[in-house]
Amino acid sequence: MTDPAAIAAGQIRFNRNCVYCHGNAGAGGKGAPLQGRDDLTADYLFTTITQGKKQGSLQMPAWRDAFTDQEVRELSAYILSLRSVNSKK
């Protein structure tokens, strides 16, 4: 999804819910950096956001009860738009 409105909605949702772990504009922090990632796909992001993920002692919660499918697709669109941002980490 490359719709500018979907990306903008995803950015708002990201800033409200994801920035604490993934950093400002996905720069990383407690959670993985999301900038400049060409290995992420819409399907992978949808699954990870809805089902969560555990890696070592870090755990991303499942958000399936917090977001509709459309809201997850908007988040995914925003995250995928960060591919062109060079991570500073």
N, C-alpha and C positions, 0 to 999 in steps of 0.2 A: 504494500500500500504506500504510494508516494503522494497521496492527496495532501496538499498543504494544510487543510483544515484538520485532518486526522493527525498529522504530525504535531500541529499546535496543541490539539487536545491532549495528545500523549505527553507532550512536554509539561503541560500544567499538572497532569496526574503524576508524572515522574517527580516533579519538584515537590509535590505534596507527600509522596509515599516512598520514593526510592533514593532520594538524594542523600539521606542519612548514611546509607551503606555504600552506594555506588558513586557518591561524590557529585559535585556541581557539574552539570553537563556530562555526566558519566565518566568523569576523570578517574574514578576509583577511590577507594578508601578501605573500609572494612570489607566491602564486597569488591568483586572483580571490576576492573576498568572496562568501560564499554565503548570508549572512543577508538576509532581507527580499526575496529574489529571486522575483518571481512570473512571471518569464520562463522559468524552468527547468521542464522536463517530465521525467517518468520515462523516456521514450524517449531524450530528449537526454542525460540523465545516464548512462543505461546505455551508450549509444554512446561518450560521452566517456570514461567510466571504463574501458571495455574496450579502446577503440581509441586512447586518448590524444588529445592536441591540441597543435598548435603555433601560437603567436601571437607574431609578431615573434621576439625572442630567447628567449622563454619557452617551455618545452616541458613538458607534462604527459605522463608515461610511460603507455604502455598497461598496464593491470593484468589483462588477460584471462588471463594464465598464473598470476597470483597468487590470484585470487578465482574462486569458482564463480559461476554465474549468480545463484543465490539470495543469495550474499553481496553481489553488486553491487546486487541489488534492495533489500537491507537498507540498504546505504549510501545508495542513492537515496532510500529512505523517510526516513532521518535527515536528509539534505540538504533534502528537501522540507518536513520539519517545521520547518526554520529560517525558512520564509517569514514566520512571525509574529514573528520576532526582529528588532528594529530595529538595523540596522548602525550602528556608531559611526563608520564611515569616511565 
